[in-house]
Amino acid sequence: MLTVPLALALLVYAVGWVRLNKRASAPPRPAMFLSGWTVLTLSLVSPLHEAGERSFTVHMVEHELIMLVATALLAASSAGAALAWGLPRPLRHGLSGSWKSPLQSLWRSLAEPVTATAIQGAVMWAWHAPPLFNRALENFTWHVAQHACFFMSSLLFWWAMIHPRRRNYGLSATCLFVTSLIGGALGALMSLSSSPWYADYATMGVTGIGLDPVDDQRLAGLIMWIPGGAVHGMAAVLMFHKWLKTADTARSYTRIG
């Protein structure tokens, strides 16, 4: 089911990139899009996805690959122009219709770093709460909805961090640090819990990686807590460095002026 939209997205991007390349305006980072697409595809349609049904730890690895790696690469690739140019001409022209302005305003509001951080944090905590997570484990449609929410909220989040309005990388760094605390707190609760949270995993005597459900959940929580926090922390340092460079450049222009 997921292979069709994934393959279609890759085809649309490739066609758009070729068209823009002929106009000498192709996106400069096709490798980032291809890398992000590859990580996303391997997360969703490889044996990793199937193994996640037998181990919460593997399931967590899948979620972290989507939210920390794939969407960050896709957001950094600035692939919007190539995807638009890859569409058939009627659809491409339709994108410039009068309805576009309200959607742009909505996107600008949602892509504010603070708003995007709040949205991703809410999505992360809500979908890891036992009622929703259990429903996703039991029902394929809910599972697709869970992954779609993770993908869209983290793509919005990384876009807001990497492309902040007015190049306010200091705000991006702060939001990334806050996000490391949000995810870390959730991971810590999982790791310190003495009982499994999710019914499907709790009924397994031994999970797919040879651990009992409690230890499997503790390992999953550690993955969210430590590697997840480290990624957001390193990204925060990078954004802080960019903020310092931007500030130095602005001061240089001021002195020259």
BAZA-151411 format. One record per residue: residue in one letter; x, y, z of N, C-alpha, C, O in turn. Coordinates in steps of 0.2 Angstrom, whole numbers, plus 5000, padded with zeros to 4 digits. Layout:
<pts>
AXYZXYZXYZXYZ ...
</pts>
This chain:
<pts>
M500449945000500050005000500450065000500350114996 L501050065004501450125005501950134999502150184998 T502050074996502550084990502350124985502750154981 V501750124983501450174978501550244979501850274975 P501350274984501450344986502250364986502450414984 L502650314989503350324990503650324983504050374981 A503450274979503750274972503550334968503950364964 L502950354969502650414965503050474967503150524963 A503150484974503550544976504250544973504450604971 L504550494973505250494970505150504962505550544960 L504650484959504550494951504450574950504750604946 V504050594954503850664953504450714955504550764951 Y504850694960505450734961505950724956506250774953 A506050664953506550654948506350694941506750724938 V505750694940505450734934505550804935505750844930 G505350834941505450904942506150924942506350974940 W506650884945507350904945507550904938507950954937 V507450864934507650864927507350924923507750954920 R506750944924506451004921506851064924506951104920 L506951064930507251124933508051134931508251184930 N508351074930509051074928509151094921509651134919 K508651084917508651114910508551194910508751224905 R508251214915508151284916508751314920508751374922 A509251274922509851304926509651324933509951364935 S509051294935508851314942508651254946508251254950 A509051194945508851134949509051144956509551174958 P508751114960508851114968509551084969509751044966 P509951124973510651104974510851044978511351014978 R510351014981510450954986509950894984509650874989 P510050864978509650804977509850754981509450704983 A510450744983510750694988510350694994510250634997 M510150744997509850755003509150725003508850685007 F508750744997508150714996508150644995507750604998 L508550614991508650544990508850504996508550454997 S509250535000509450505006508850505011508650445014 G508450555012507850555016507350515013507050475017 W507250505007506750465004506950395005506550345007 T507550375005507850305006507750285013507450235014 V507850325018507750315025507050305026506850255030 L506650345024505950345025505650275022505250245025 T505850255016505650195013505850135017505450085018 L506450135019506750075022506350075029506250015032 S506150125032505850125038505150095038504850065042 L504750115032504050095032503950025028503449995029 V504350005023504149955019504749895019504649845016 S505249905024505749855024505549805030505049815033 P505949745031505749705037505749735044505549715048 L506049795044506049835050505349845053505249845058 H504949865048504249875050503949815052503549825057 E504049765049503649695051503949675058503549655063 A504649685059504949665066504649715071504649695077 G504449775070504149815075503549795078503349815083 E503149745074502549715077502749665083502249645086 R503349645083503549595088504049625093504249585098 S504249685093504649715098504549795098504549825092 F504449815104504349895104504949925103504949985100 T505549895105506149925103506249935096506449995094 V506149885092506249895085505749945082505849985077 H505149945085504549995083504850065084504750115080 M505150075090505450145092505950165087506050215085 V506450115085506950135080506650155074506850205071 E506050125071505750145065505450215066505550255062 H505150235072504950295073505450355073505450405070 E506050335076506550385077506950395070507150445068 L506950345066507250355059506750395055507050445051 I506150395056505650435052505750505055505750555051 M505750515061505650585064506250615065506350685065 L506850585066507450615067507950615061508350665060 V507850565056508350565050507950585044508150625041 A507450545042507150555036506850625035506950655030 T506450645040506150715039506650765039506550815036 A507150755043507650815043508050815037508150875034 L508150765034508550765027508050795022508250835018 L507450775022506950805017506850875018506750915013 A506750895024506650975025507351005023507251065020 A507850985024508551015022508651015015508951055012 S508250975011508350965004508051025000508151034994 S507551055003507151115000506951084993507051114988 A506551034993506250994987505651024985505350994980 G505351074988504651094985504651114978504151094975 A505151154976505151174969505151114964504751114959 A505651064965505651004961505050964961504850944956 L504750954967504050924967503550954963503150924960 A503551024964503051064960503151054953502651044949 W503751054950503851054943503850984941503750974935 G503850934945503750864943502950844941502850794939 L502550894944501850874942501650894935501950934932 P501050864933500850874926500650954926500450984931 R500750984920500651054919499951074922499951134925 P499351044921498751074924498751074931498551124934 L499051024934499151024942499651084944499451114949 R500151084940500651134942500351204941500451254946 H499951224936499651284936499151294941499051354943 G498751244943498251244948498551264955498251294959 L499251254956499551274962499651344963499751374969 S499551384957499651454958498951494958498951554957 G498451454959497751484960497651524965498051534970 S497051564966496951614971496851574978496951614983 W496751514978496651474984497351464988497351444994 K497851484984498551464987498751514993499051494998 S498451574993498651624998498451605005498851615009 P497851585006497651565013498051505015498251505021 L498251455011498651405013499351425014499651395019 Q499651475011500251505012500251535019500751525023 S499751575021499651605027499651555033499951555038 L499251495032499251445037499951415038500151395043 W500251395032500951365033501451415036501751385041 R501451475035501851525039501751525046502151525050 S501051515048500851515055501151455058501351455064 L501051395055501151325058501951325058502251285062 A502351355053503051345053503451385057504051395056 E503051425061503451465066503751415071503451365073 P504451425073504751375077504451355083504351295085 V504151405087503851385093503151345092503051295095 T502751365087502151325085502351255083502051205085 A502851255078503051185076503251135081503151075081 T503651165086503851125092503351105096503351045098 A502851145097502251125101501851075098501651025101 I501751075091501351025087501750965088501450905089 Q502350965086502750895087502750865094502650805094 G502850905099502850875106502150845107502050795110 A501550885105500950855107500750795103500550745106 V501050795097500950725093501350675096501050615096 M501950685098502350635100502050605107501950545108 W501850645111501550625118500850585117500750535120 A500450615112499750595111499750525108499450475111 W500250515103500250445100500650395104500550335102 H501050415109501350365113500950355119501150305123 A500350385120499950375126499650305124499450295119 P499550265129499250195128498650185124498550145120 P498150225125497450225122497650225114497350185110 L497950275112498050285105498550235102498450205096 F499150225106499650175103499350105103499450075098 N498950085107498650015107498150015101498149965098 R497750065100497350065094497750065087497550025083 A498350095087498750095081499050025080499049995074 L499149985086499449925085498849875083499049825079 E498249885084497749835083497349855076497049805073 N497449915074497049935067497549965062497950005064 F497549935056498049955051497950035049498350065049 T497250055049497150125047497350165052497650225051 W497350155059497550195064498350195064498650245066 H498650135062499350135062499650185056500150215057 V499250185050499450225045499350305047499750345046 A498850315051498750385054499250405058499450465058 Q499450355063500050375067500650395064500950445065 H500850355059501450365055501350425051501850465050 A500750445048500650505045500750565049501050615047 C500550565055500550615060501350625062501550685062 F501650575063502350575065502750605059503150655060 F502650585053502950615047502850685046503250725046 M502150705046501950775045502250825050502450875049 S502150805057502350845062503050855062503350915064 S503450805061504150815061504450845055504950885056 L504150835049504350875043504250945044504650985043 L503650965047503551035049504051065054504251115053 F504151025059504651045064505351055061505651105062 W505651005057506251015055506351075050506851105049 W505751085046505751145041505851205045506151255043 A505451215050505451275055506151285058506351345058 M506451225060507151235063507651255058508051305059 I507651225052508151235047508051305043508551335041 H507351325042507251385038506851435042506251445040 P507051455048506751495052506651565049507051595045 R506051595050505951665047506451715050506551715056 R506651755046507151805048507751775050508151805054 R507851715048508551685050508651685057509251695059 N508151675061508251675068508451605071508051565074 Y509051585070509351525072509451515079509451455082 G509451575083509451565090508851535093508851495097 L508251555090507551525092507551455090507351415094 S507851435084507851365082508251325087508051275089 A508851355089509251315094508851305101508851255104 T508551355103508151345109507551295108507451255113 C507251295103506651255102506951175101506651135104 L507551175098507851105098508051075105507951015106 F508251125109508451105116507851085119507851035123 V507251125119506651105122506351035120506151005124 T506451025113506250965110506550905113506350855114 S507250915114507650855117507350845124507450785127 L507150895128506850885135506150845134505950805138 I505750865129505050845128505150765127504850725130 G505550745122505650675120505950645125505850585127 G506450675129506850635134506450625140506450565143 A505950665142505550655147505050595146504950545150 L504850585139504350535138504750465138504550415140 G505350475135505850415135505950385142506050325143 A506150435146506350425153505750385157505850335160 L505150415156504550375159504450305156504350265160 M504550295150504550225147505050185151504950125153 S505650205151506250175154506150155161506450105163 L505850195165505850195172505250155174505150135180 S504750145169504150105171504250035173504650005170 S503950005178504049935180503549895176503549835178 S503049915172502649875168502549905161502649965160 P502349855157502349875150501649915149501149905152 W501749965144501150015143500649985138500050005138 Y500949945133500449925127500249855127500749815128 A499649845126499349775127499649725123499849675125 D499749745117500049695112500749665114500849605113 Y501149715116501849695118501749655125502149615127 A501349685130501249655136501149575136501349545141 T500749555131500549485131501049445128500949375129 M501549465126502149425123502549405129502749445133 G502649335129503149315134503849335133504149355138 V504049335127504749355125504649395118504249365114 T504849455118504749495112505249475106505649425107 G505149505100505549475095506349485095506649455091 I506549525100507349525101507549495107508149505110 G507149445110507349405115507249435122507549415127 L506949495123506849525129506149515132505649505128 D505949515138505349515141505049585139505449635138 P504349595139504049655138504249715142504349775139 V504449715148504649765152505349795150505449855149 D505849745149506449765147506449795140506849835138 D506049765135505949785129505749855129506049905125 Q505249875133505049945133505549995136505650045134 R505949965141506450005144507050025139507250075139 L507149975135507649985129507450035124507750085122 A506750025123506450075118506450145121506650195117 G506350155127506350215130507050245131507050315130 L507550205132508250235131508350255125508750305124 I508150225119508250245113507950315111508250365108 M507350325114507050395113507350445117507450505115 W507550425123507850475128508550495126508750555126 I509050445125509750465124509950475117510150535115 P509850435112510050445105509650505102509850545099 G508950505104508450555101508650625104508650665100 G508850625111509050685114509650715111509750775110 A510150665109510750685107510750715100511050765098 V510250685096510150715089509950785089510150835086 H509450795094509150865094509650915098509650975096 G510050885102510550925105511050945100511351005100 M511350905096511850915091511550965086511951015084 A510950955084510651005080510551075083510651125080 A510451075089510351145093511051175093511051235092 V511551135094512251165094512451195087512651255086 L512251155082512351185075511951245073512151295070 M511251245076510851305075511151365079511151425076 F511451355084511751405089512351435085512451495085 H512751385082513351415078513151455072513451505071 K512651435069512351475063512151545066512151595062 W511751545071511551605074512151655076512151715074 L512651625078513251665080513551695073513751755073 K513651655068513851675062513451725059513751775056 T512851715059512351775056512451835060512451885057 A512551835067512551895071513251925069513251985068 D513751885068514451915066514451955059514652005058 T514051915055513951945048513652015048513752065045 A513052015052512652075053513052135056513052185054 R513452115061513952165064514452195059514552255059 S514652145055515152165050514852215045515252265043 Y514252205042513952245038513852315041513852365038 T513652315047513452375051514152415051514052475050 R514652385053515352425053515552455046515752515046 I515452415041515552435034515152495032515352545029 G514452485034514052545033514152605036513852655035 
</pts>
